[in-house]
Amino acid sequence: MSSNVSTEPPAGQAPDAATFAARRDRVRRALAAAGAHAVVSGPGDDMAYLLGGHSVADERPCLLLTTTSGDALLVPRLAEEELRPLCADVRVRAWDDGDDVLAALRALLAETHAPAGADLIVDPTLRADALLLLQAALPSGRTRLQPALVAQARAVKDASELERLTAAAELADAAVAYAWEAARAGMRERELSALVRAFHERHGATQAFAGVSFGANSALPHHTPRGARLAPGTLILLDTGSRLHGYQGDVTRMAWFGPTPPPRAVGELVAHVEAAVTAAYAAARPGATGGEVDAAARAALVAAGLGERFVHRTGHGIGLSVHEAPYLAPGSRDTLEVGAAFTIEPGAYLPGLHGVRLEDTVVMTSEGPVALTRVPRALAHLPGSA
């Protein structure tokens, strides 16, 4: 039987109940302007942000209602004991297997004074069955995704969150250094990936990932590590991170494996991507939009004749989720406010040959973006050994 609650130990001073209550109040104040009665969050990062924990996202509905008149939680009985301590000022209605959960939800909505035509903003990660249950409970109501009030609140980090993001970034940096030390001729992509993921886990992290691509596989931006073997004269792309104390780390770096220097074409591609990273940093200023930063990075690669080889966005927000607002994508109107944490990760990919991506996790300050990932972006040269 899986654990019913996801709560992770904090780094340093943990957020207390007042912090989570203040977050819910901030969302509540935004409800009036949005013309909505409530934000409905399911088990996941939105609920963790607002409450401090959540049940498993399975077939048993668990819903946090942040409403104009207060907060309420519909919770399966088997998770109630662990979540109730987080609910000092939250109305709780627990339900048992065999209960009429639709009736329980209708009763809870009535206790929040939800009108028959209530407008509800729903968590974008809410399970379809939970959404259908919600719609059945308020058949004359309206459910919508926008404005994404919780995502907007999560986009600006407080000091405690930045402390955790810094720790996660430091671990990601250390994982890159470990990977370069661990790389050996004959090793398969999946073997190096497993070693790097285990490194994260040994240091207390969960949800570790390590995208390892050798040679031509580096031209596949989201390649799954498989059986390709490492040989001298091979380019390595490593995209790695994990969840540490509830917050995510994410970094991508490149290395050349073997005793001989990399070909000129590889060095030039790295230099072009680095120029795009530099352009993105220059464009990222408080108040800039994600679209403006993406355009700056894209222009640098277009100037190098690589515009069509830049096949993804320039970056994404990072926090409780590895991908969250703000998004640095073409046309994005997400604003980069002071306290926003996000990645800068342009790339260029030449099918059948090689690809390069360089990724930093950064935080926006009043003076501009500051990198939390500090491992050098320069192409690492690994002499290689068997």
C-alpha positions as CSV (number, residue, x, y, z in Angstrom):
1,M,0.0,0.0,0.0
2,S,1.5,3.4,-1.0
3,S,1.8,6.3,1.4
4,N,-1.2,8.5,1.4
5,V,0.6,11.8,2.1
6,S,3.5,13.6,0.4
7,T,5.3,15.8,2.9
8,E,9.1,16.4,2.7
9,P,11.5,17.8,5.3
10,P,12.4,21.4,4.8
11,A,15.8,22.9,4.5
12,G,16.4,25.4,7.2
13,Q,13.3,27.0,8.6
14,A,10.2,25.2,7.5
15,P,7.1,27.2,6.4
16,D,4.6,27.2,9.2
17,A,0.8,27.1,9.2
18,A,0.7,30.9,9.0
19,T,2.7,30.8,5.7
20,F,0.2,28.4,4.1
21,A,-2.8,30.4,5.5
22,A,-1.3,33.6,4.0
23,R,-0.9,31.9,0.6
24,R,-4.5,30.9,0.6
25,D,-5.6,34.4,1.7
26,R,-3.5,35.8,-1.2
27,V,-5.4,33.6,-3.7
28,R,-8.7,34.3,-2.0
29,R,-8.2,38.1,-2.5
30,A,-7.7,37.5,-6.2
31,L,-10.9,35.6,-6.5
32,A,-13.1,38.7,-6.6
33,A,-11.2,40.2,-9.4
34,A,-11.5,36.9,-11.3
35,G,-15.2,36.7,-10.7
36,A,-14.9,33.3,-9.2
37,H,-16.2,31.6,-6.0
38,A,-13.3,29.2,-5.5
39,V,-10.0,27.7,-6.7
40,V,-10.2,23.9,-6.6
41,S,-6.9,22.1,-6.1
42,G,-6.3,18.3,-6.3
43,P,-3.4,16.3,-4.9
44,G,-0.2,17.7,-6.2
45,D,2.0,20.8,-6.1
46,D,-0.8,23.4,-6.0
47,M,-2.3,21.7,-2.9
48,A,1.1,21.4,-1.4
49,Y,1.7,25.1,-1.9
50,L,-1.6,26.1,-0.3
51,L,-1.8,23.5,2.5
52,G,1.6,22.0,3.1
53,G,0.8,18.5,1.9
54,H,-1.6,16.4,-0.1
55,S,-3.0,12.9,-0.5
56,V,-2.1,10.5,-3.3
57,A,-3.5,11.5,-6.7
58,D,-5.5,8.3,-7.1
59,E,-9.1,7.3,-7.7
60,R,-10.2,8.6,-4.3
61,P,-11.2,12.3,-4.7
62,C,-9.3,14.8,-2.5
63,L,-10.1,18.4,-3.2
64,L,-9.0,21.6,-1.5
65,L,-11.5,24.5,-2.0
66,T,-10.0,28.0,-1.5
67,T,-13.2,30.0,-1.5
68,T,-14.3,33.6,-1.0
69,S,-15.7,32.5,2.4
70,G,-12.9,30.3,3.7
71,D,-11.1,27.0,3.0
72,A,-12.5,23.5,2.9
73,L,-11.0,20.1,2.3
74,L,-12.7,16.9,1.0
75,V,-10.5,14.1,2.0
76,P,-10.5,10.3,2.0
77,R,-10.7,8.9,5.5
78,L,-7.4,7.0,5.1
79,A,-5.6,10.3,4.6
80,E,-7.5,12.4,7.1
81,E,-5.2,11.7,10.1
82,E,-2.1,13.0,8.3
83,L,-3.7,16.0,6.6
84,R,-5.8,17.2,9.5
85,P,-2.9,18.8,11.4
86,L,-2.4,21.1,8.4
87,C,-6.1,22.2,8.6
88,A,-6.3,24.3,11.7
89,D,-8.4,26.9,9.9
90,V,-9.7,24.7,7.1
91,R,-13.1,23.0,7.2
92,V,-12.6,19.2,6.7
93,R,-15.1,16.7,5.5
94,A,-13.8,13.1,5.4
95,W,-15.4,10.3,3.5
96,D,-15.1,6.6,3.8
97,D,-14.9,3.9,1.1
98,G,-18.5,3.1,0.3
99,D,-19.8,6.6,1.1
100,D,-21.6,8.7,-1.5
101,V,-18.7,11.0,-2.3
102,L,-20.8,13.1,-4.6
103,A,-23.2,13.9,-1.7
104,A,-20.2,14.7,0.5
105,L,-18.8,17.1,-2.0
106,R,-22.2,18.8,-2.5
107,A,-22.5,19.2,1.3
108,L,-19.0,20.7,1.5
109,L,-19.8,23.1,-1.3
110,A,-23.0,24.2,0.5
111,E,-20.9,24.9,3.6
112,T,-18.8,27.3,1.6
113,H,-21.9,29.0,0.4
114,A,-21.3,28.1,-3.2
115,P,-24.2,29.4,-5.4
116,A,-25.8,27.0,-7.9
117,G,-24.0,28.8,-10.7
118,A,-20.7,29.1,-9.0
119,D,-17.6,29.8,-11.1
120,L,-14.7,27.6,-10.1
121,I,-11.1,27.8,-11.2
122,V,-9.6,24.3,-11.3
123,D,-6.1,23.0,-10.9
124,P,-4.8,22.1,-14.4
125,T,-3.4,18.8,-13.0
126,L,-6.8,17.7,-11.6
127,R,-7.7,14.2,-12.6
128,A,-10.5,13.9,-15.1
129,D,-12.7,11.8,-12.8
130,A,-12.3,14.5,-10.0
131,L,-13.3,17.2,-12.5
132,L,-16.4,15.3,-13.6
133,L,-17.3,14.8,-9.9
134,L,-17.0,18.5,-9.3
135,Q,-19.1,19.3,-12.4
136,A,-21.8,16.8,-11.2
137,A,-21.8,18.5,-7.8
138,L,-22.6,21.9,-9.4
139,P,-24.3,21.1,-12.7
140,S,-25.2,24.7,-13.2
141,G,-21.8,26.0,-12.3
142,R,-18.8,26.7,-14.5
143,T,-15.3,25.3,-14.3
144,R,-12.3,26.9,-16.0
145,L,-8.5,27.1,-15.9
146,Q,-7.9,30.8,-16.2
147,P,-6.8,33.0,-14.6
148,A,-4.4,30.5,-13.0
149,L,-4.4,32.2,-9.6
150,V,-2.3,29.6,-7.8
151,A,0.3,29.4,-10.6
152,Q,0.6,33.2,-10.5
153,A,1.1,33.1,-6.7
154,R,3.7,30.3,-7.0
155,A,5.7,32.1,-9.7
156,V,7.2,34.5,-7.1
157,K,9.2,32.7,-4.5
158,D,9.7,33.7,-0.9
159,A,13.0,33.5,1.0
160,S,12.3,30.0,2.3
161,E,11.5,28.7,-1.2
162,L,14.7,30.3,-2.7
163,E,16.7,28.6,0.0
164,R,15.4,25.2,-1.1
165,L,15.8,26.0,-4.8
166,T,19.4,27.0,-4.1
167,A,20.1,23.7,-2.3
168,A,18.5,21.7,-5.2
169,A,20.6,23.6,-7.7
170,E,23.8,22.9,-5.7
171,L,23.0,19.2,-5.7
172,A,22.4,19.3,-9.5
173,D,25.8,20.9,-10.0
174,A,27.4,18.2,-7.8
175,A,25.6,15.6,-9.9
176,V,27.2,17.0,-13.1
177,A,30.6,16.8,-11.5
178,Y,29.9,13.3,-10.4
179,A,28.8,12.2,-13.9
180,W,31.9,13.5,-15.5
181,E,34.0,11.6,-13.0
182,A,31.9,8.4,-13.5
183,A,32.0,8.3,-17.3
184,R,33.9,5.4,-18.6
185,A,34.5,4.0,-22.1
186,G,32.1,1.2,-22.9
187,M,29.4,2.5,-20.4
188,R,25.9,2.6,-21.8
189,E,23.7,5.7,-21.6
190,R,21.3,4.0,-19.2
191,E,24.1,3.0,-16.9
192,L,25.5,6.5,-16.5
193,S,21.9,7.8,-16.0
194,A,21.3,5.2,-13.2
195,L,24.5,6.3,-11.5
196,V,23.6,9.9,-11.6
197,R,20.1,9.3,-10.3
198,A,21.5,7.2,-7.5
199,F,23.8,10.1,-6.6
200,H,20.9,12.4,-6.2
201,E,19.1,9.8,-4.0
202,R,22.1,9.2,-1.8
203,H,22.0,12.9,-1.0
204,G,18.4,12.9,0.2
205,A,16.6,13.8,-3.1
206,T,13.6,12.2,-4.8
207,Q,12.2,12.2,-8.3
208,A,15.8,12.3,-9.7
209,F,16.2,12.4,-13.5
210,A,19.3,12.1,-15.6
211,G,18.8,12.5,-19.4
212,V,22.1,11.1,-20.8
213,S,22.7,11.3,-24.6
214,F,25.8,10.1,-26.4
215,G,26.9,11.2,-29.8
216,A,24.1,11.6,-32.4
217,N,21.5,11.0,-29.6
218,S,22.3,14.5,-28.3
219,A,20.4,15.8,-31.3
220,L,17.2,14.4,-29.8
221,P,16.2,17.0,-27.2
222,H,14.2,14.6,-25.0
223,H,16.1,11.4,-25.7
224,T,15.5,8.5,-23.3
225,P,18.8,6.9,-22.2
226,R,19.2,3.5,-23.8
227,G,22.0,1.1,-24.9
228,A,24.4,3.4,-26.8
229,R,27.9,2.9,-25.5
230,L,30.4,5.6,-24.7
231,A,33.5,5.6,-26.9
232,P,36.4,8.1,-27.3
233,G,35.5,11.0,-29.5
234,T,31.9,11.2,-28.3
235,L,29.8,14.3,-27.3
236,I,27.8,13.8,-24.1
237,L,24.6,15.8,-23.1
238,L,23.5,15.5,-19.5
239,D,20.2,17.0,-18.3
240,T,19.8,16.3,-14.6
241,G,18.0,17.4,-11.4
242,S,15.9,16.2,-8.6
243,R,13.5,17.2,-5.8
244,L,15.2,18.2,-2.6
245,H,13.2,19.3,0.4
246,G,10.2,19.7,-1.9
247,Y,11.8,21.9,-4.5
248,Q,13.4,21.1,-7.9
249,G,16.8,21.4,-9.4
250,D,17.5,21.4,-13.1
251,V,20.7,21.8,-15.1
252,T,22.1,20.7,-18.5
253,R,25.7,20.6,-19.5
254,M,27.9,19.2,-22.3
255,A,31.1,17.2,-22.3
256,W,33.5,15.8,-24.9
257,F,34.8,12.3,-24.1
258,G,38.2,11.1,-25.3
259,P,41.9,12.1,-25.4
260,T,41.6,14.2,-28.6
261,P,40.1,17.7,-28.8
262,P,36.5,18.0,-30.0
263,P,36.0,18.8,-33.7
264,R,35.7,22.4,-34.7
265,A,32.1,22.0,-35.6
266,V,31.2,20.9,-32.1
267,G,33.1,23.8,-30.5
268,E,31.3,26.2,-32.8
269,L,27.9,24.8,-32.0
270,V,28.6,25.1,-28.3
271,A,29.7,28.7,-28.8
272,H,26.5,29.6,-30.7
273,V,24.3,28.1,-28.0
274,E,26.3,30.0,-25.3
275,A,25.7,33.2,-27.3
276,A,22.0,32.5,-27.1
277,V,22.2,31.9,-23.3
278,T,24.1,35.2,-23.0
279,A,21.4,37.0,-25.0
280,A,18.6,35.5,-22.8
281,Y,20.4,36.7,-19.7
282,A,20.7,40.2,-21.1
283,A,17.0,40.3,-22.0
284,A,15.8,38.9,-18.7
285,R,15.1,42.0,-16.6
286,P,12.4,42.6,-14.0
287,G,9.1,43.1,-15.8
288,A,10.3,41.5,-19.1
289,T,8.0,38.9,-20.5
290,G,9.0,35.3,-21.2
291,G,8.3,35.9,-24.9
292,E,10.8,38.7,-25.0
293,V,13.6,36.6,-23.4
294,D,12.8,33.7,-25.8
295,A,12.9,36.1,-28.8
296,A,16.4,37.3,-27.7
297,A,17.8,33.8,-27.5
298,R,16.1,32.8,-30.7
299,A,17.5,35.8,-32.5
300,A,21.1,34.8,-31.6
301,L,20.6,31.3,-33.1
302,V,18.8,32.7,-36.2
303,A,21.9,34.9,-36.7
304,A,24.1,31.8,-36.6
305,G,21.9,30.1,-39.2
306,L,20.4,27.7,-36.5
307,G,17.0,29.1,-36.0
308,E,15.2,26.1,-37.4
309,R,17.4,23.9,-35.1
310,F,16.1,25.5,-32.0
311,V,13.0,23.4,-31.6
312,H,11.8,24.2,-28.0
313,R,11.2,27.1,-25.7
314,T,14.0,29.0,-24.0
315,G,13.0,28.1,-20.5
316,H,10.3,27.4,-17.8
317,G,9.6,28.3,-14.3
318,I,10.8,26.0,-11.5
319,G,9.8,25.5,-7.9
320,L,7.7,22.7,-6.4
321,S,7.3,21.5,-10.0
322,V,10.1,21.1,-12.4
323,H,8.0,22.8,-15.1
324,E,5.7,25.7,-13.9
325,A,5.1,29.4,-14.7
326,P,6.6,31.6,-15.9
327,Y,7.3,30.1,-19.3
328,L,9.9,31.6,-21.6
329,A,8.3,30.6,-24.9
330,P,7.5,32.3,-28.2
331,G,4.7,34.9,-27.5
332,S,4.6,34.2,-23.8
333,R,3.2,37.1,-21.8
334,D,4.3,35.7,-18.4
335,T,6.1,38.4,-16.6
336,L,9.4,37.8,-14.9
337,E,9.0,39.5,-11.5
338,V,11.6,39.8,-8.8
339,G,11.6,36.5,-7.0
340,A,10.7,34.5,-10.1
341,A,12.8,31.3,-10.5
342,F,13.1,29.9,-14.0
343,T,15.5,28.1,-16.4
344,I,17.4,29.5,-19.4
345,E,18.1,26.7,-21.7
346,P,18.4,27.3,-25.5
347,G,19.6,24.5,-27.7
348,A,20.5,23.7,-31.2
349,Y,20.2,20.2,-32.7
350,L,21.7,18.8,-35.9
351,P,19.9,15.4,-36.7
352,G,22.3,12.5,-37.1
353,L,25.2,14.5,-35.9
354,H,25.0,16.1,-32.5
355,G,23.1,18.7,-30.4
356,V,23.9,21.1,-27.7
357,R,21.8,22.5,-24.8
358,L,23.0,24.7,-22.0
359,E,20.7,25.1,-19.0
360,D,20.9,27.2,-15.9
361,T,18.4,27.6,-13.1
362,V,18.2,31.3,-12.2
363,V,16.3,33.6,-9.9
364,M,15.3,37.2,-10.8
365,T,16.6,39.9,-8.6
366,S,16.1,43.7,-8.7
367,E,19.4,43.8,-10.6
368,G,18.5,41.0,-13.1
369,P,18.9,37.2,-13.2
370,V,21.3,35.4,-11.0
371,A,22.3,31.8,-11.7
372,L,21.7,29.2,-8.9
373,T,23.5,26.6,-11.0
374,R,27.2,27.4,-10.9
375,V,28.9,24.5,-12.7
376,P,30.7,26.1,-15.7
377,R,28.8,26.1,-19.0
378,A,32.0,25.6,-21.0
379,L,32.3,22.3,-22.8
380,A,34.0,19.9,-20.3
381,H,36.8,17.7,-21.7
382,L,36.9,14.2,-20.2
383,P,40.1,12.4,-21.2
384,G,38.3,9.1,-20.8
385,S,39.3,5.8,-19.4
386,A,38.1,2.2,-19.5
